[in-house]
Amino acid sequence: MPTHETRQLRVTGQVQGVGFRPFVFRLARQYGVHGLVTNRSSHVEILLQGETRQLDKVAEDIHRDAPGRIDTINS
């Protein structure tokens, strides 16, 4: 049986105004996970729920393919 979890990511760098939120939305749909993306003053917060394996894939794709420039991703 797949393991489900909720994961919060905090992303810093140049990720506002570059299509980052639509990018994360497309990944979430692609991998069948749910959540939200919120702009904060110094970072972007991502809250995701789904199968652990799918959440790992979303995080990998964000690291590898996200628009803008990512300095850090903390979970």
For each residue, the residues with C-beta under 8 A, 3 or more apart:
1:
2: 51 52 53
3: 51 52 53
4: 49 50 51 52
5: 49 50 52 55
6: 47 48 49
7: 47 48 49 55 59 75
8: 45 46 47 48 75
9: 45 46 48 59 62 73 74 75
10: 43 44 45 46 72 73 74 75
11: 15 20 43 44 45 46 62 66 70 72 73
12: 15 42 43 44 70 71 72
13: 68 69 70 71 72
14: 18 68 69
15: 11 12 18 20 44 66 67 68 69 70
16: 20 39 44 68
17:
18: 14 15 67 68
19: 22 23 67 68
20: 11 15 16 23 24 37 44 66 67 68
21: 24 25 37 39 44
22: 19 25 26
23: 19 20 26 27 62 65 66 67
24: 20 21 27 28 37 46 58 62 66
25: 21 22 28 29 37
26: 22 23 29 30
27: 23 24 30 31 58 61 62
28: 24 25 31 32 33 34 35 48 58
29: 25 26 32
30: 26 27
31: 27 28 50 54 55 57 58
32: 28 29 50 51 54
33: 28 48 49 50 51 54 55 58
34: 28 48 49 50
35: 28 46 47 48 49 50
36: 46 47
37: 20 21 24 25 44 45 46 47
38: 44 45 46 47
39: 16 21 44
40: 43 44 45
41:
42: 12
43: 10 11 12 40
44: 10 11 12 15 16 20 21 37 38 39 40
45: 8 9 10 11 37 38 40
46: 8 9 10 11 24 35 36 37 38 62
47: 6 7 8 35 36 37 38
48: 6 7 8 9 28 33 34 35 55 58
49: 4 5 6 7 33 34 35
50: 4 5 31 32 33 34 35 54 55
51: 2 3 4 32 33 54 55
52: 2 3 4 5 55 56
53: 2 3 56 57
54: 31 32 33 50 51 57 58
55: 5 7 31 33 48 50 51 52 58 59
56: 52 53 59 60
57: 31 53 54 60 61
58: 24 27 28 31 33 48 54 55 61 62
59: 7 9 55 56 62 63 73 75
60: 56 57 63 64
61: 27 57 58 64 65 66
62: 9 11 23 24 27 46 58 59 65 66 70 73
63: 59 60 66 70 73
64: 60 61
65: 23 61 62
66: 11 15 20 23 24 61 62 63 70
67: 15 18 19 20 23
68: 13 14 15 16 18 19 20
69: 13 14 15
70: 11 12 13 15 62 63 66 73
71: 12 13
72: 10 11 12 13
73: 9 10 11 59 62 63 70
74: 9 10
75: 7 8 9 10 59
